[in-house]
Amino acid sequence: MPNLFEFVLLPLALAAIVSFLATPLVIKLAKAWGMIDDPAKHVHPKVIHTYPTPRGGGLAIYFGVLISALIFLPLDKHLVGILAGATIIIVMGLADDKYDLNPYLRLLAGFAAAAAPIIAGIGISFISNPSGGIIDLSHPQISLNLLGEARNIWVLSDSFALIWIVLMMNMLNMGAKGVDGQLTGVVVIAALTIAALSLGFSADIAQWPVIILAVITAGAYLGFLPWHIYPQKIMPSYGGATLAGYLLAVLSILSTTKVGTLMVVLGVPLIDTGYTIIRRVAAGKSPVWGDRGHLHHRLLDIGWGKPKVAVFYWLITFILGILALNLKTASKLYTMVGIAALLGGLTLWLTYRSKSSK
């Protein structure tokens, strides 16, 4: 068993401290660089804050992850790939905070970021089959000679990992950063769930870096939380939300490929975003352009305050995290179906209640 202080508490605390202390500096930089989201100028249905708020919070979180990872983790090719992808995300995030980039350009950059850890050798070689056994993704393979070094491209494995990471990045960005504190609390709980899952396999030394990276992720977002909780002093914005999805997706791959576990933990924002995309496409609209149709918008429309909405998401994520740690593969699938049904019914009821109260 790894030492809990050395492998859990110390990296979590350092990441939290760095993120917390970096945030005021990022706020000053955001103001100096003109990265302020002013609702009087940025008029959009999805905008729900009422006062000018600095963007760029993802940069403070990135510093927490970067510094702690370099101190507590070996600088091998996997870590280099993970940090390279995170850097691409933050650079793109800052550019978006400044210039409001086209969503399709951000999506393209997201694929580039997701490719970094895959090129470094992180991939999904198999997934559990809900009906029993596993689905092997290690074949077919293509052998190439790149810069004098032989490399095998696992077509299905690498493709699945790429899609999974990009999907999580965009799902978190679209469905989990609605109100003050919502995203940060959800990410802390999800990352700690992955850490707890990996602790169950701590007899395997290969899981120790996963535990450390998971608690570093939790710590970085925990340190940012006091600045993001209502009333928020700074937004995590695209960079902070997408970095969360990226890190959680990579961690779910590294933690013995527990993709299903992460899907259950983040079931509410994932399914809510899925419904939102379907609704937009059905209405003939672009799936990536924001609107006021997410679950957190529905809850606000019936009179809930932002703190109550955030706590609701935290509580549901915590409950699903406990469930995810105790469910088998088939049960995870049934749980996702149940969440989808309940969330669909809740959305319809909230929509009806909102309209009937007007």
C-alpha positions, 0 to 999 in steps of 0.5 A: 500500500502506498503511503497515504500522506505522500501519495494522496494528502501532500500532492492534493494539498500542494495542487490546492495551494498553488491553484488558490494562490495563483488565482488572484494573479490570474485575475489581475492578468485577465483584467490587464489583458482585457479578458473580462466577460461583461454581460452588458456587452456579451448578450447571449441567452446562455449568459446568466452572470450579472456583473463583469467577471474575469475569464481565464481561471483555467490558467490557475488550475493548470499551474496547480496541476503542472507544478504538482505533477512535475514534483510528485510524478516521474517525467516519463513520456506519458506525463510529457504527453499529458502535460503537452495536451493540457498546455494546448488546451490552456493556450487555446482557452486563453485565446478564446477568453480574449477573442471568443474563437469559433467553436469549430476551431476550438474543437479542432484544437481539442483533437490536437490536445487529445492526440498528445497523450495518445501519441505518448502511448496512452490508449484504450486496449480493451473495454468491458462488455456489459454482457460479459467478458471484454472487447479487444481493441488492440487490433488491427495495428499499423507499424510505422517507422517514425524518426528512426523509431518503430511505432505501432498504431493501434487503430481501434484503441487509439481512435476510441481513446481520441474520441473518448477524450474529446467527448469528455472535454466538450461534455464538461465544457457544455454541461458542467460549468453553468453556475458559480462553483458547479464545475469545480465541485463536480470535478473534485468529486469525480477526480477523488472517485477515480483516486478511490477506485485506483486505491483499490488496485494500489497493490499494483505499483502502476496505479500509484501515478494514477492515484497521484494525478487524480488527487492533483486534479482534485486539489487544483480544482479544490484550490480554485473553488473558493474563487469560483463559488458564488459569487464567483470572482473569476470563471474557469471558462473554456480552458478550465472546463475543457481541461477538467474533461481532458484530465478526467478522461485520461485518468479513466483510461489509466485507472484500468480503463474505467470508462464506465465508472466516469460515465456514471459519476458524471451521468447528469452533465453527460446526459444533459449535454446529450439531450441538449445536442439532440434538441439543437440538431432537431431544431435545425441549430448547430450542436456547439452553439450555446443556448438556455436549455441545459438542466441548470437553466431549467432549475434557475427558471423555477426560482432556484438560486445559483448556490442551490443549483451548484450544491444539487450537482455536487450532491448528485455527483457524490451519490453517483460516485459512491454507486460507481465504486460499487457497480459491476459493468452491466449495472453501470449500463442500467444505471446510465439508462435509469439516469437518462430516463429520470433526467428526461422526465425531470427536464420535461417537468421543469419545462412544463412548470417554468412555462405554466408559472409565466 
